[in-house]
Amino acid sequence: MSIIAAYNEAWDNGNVDALAKLIHDECVFNPHVGGITMSKADILGFAGSENTPTSEHNRTLFENEEVGIAHSIVHFTNDSDSEAVLSFMRFKDGQIISMETGATPLSEDYKLIGN
């Protein structure tokens, strides 16, 4: 199974242990909102919380041993509108060492919640 497919499956199932094996200890995640940077611990904490976003239509656009590009529709629990999210990942030792996302809101009256 590809790294992206394994990540999506673990995220969708709330399997924090599987995510911990897929995310490198030195991972840096730069999400598309808030100008923040998250660590592995932050990602795992978010994945194990009640506010975990859900996704659908997960697609791997490209993946090799070094990088991966994925797209999905993400639904948030904080009343923020759903978004089409593009993720770029770098891999090291078969794990995700960095991830960055970009997104397109899916409603005309889009408002970012929590910024």
Order of alpha helices (4+ residues) and beta strands (2+ residues): alpha-alpha-beta-alpha-beta-beta-beta-beta
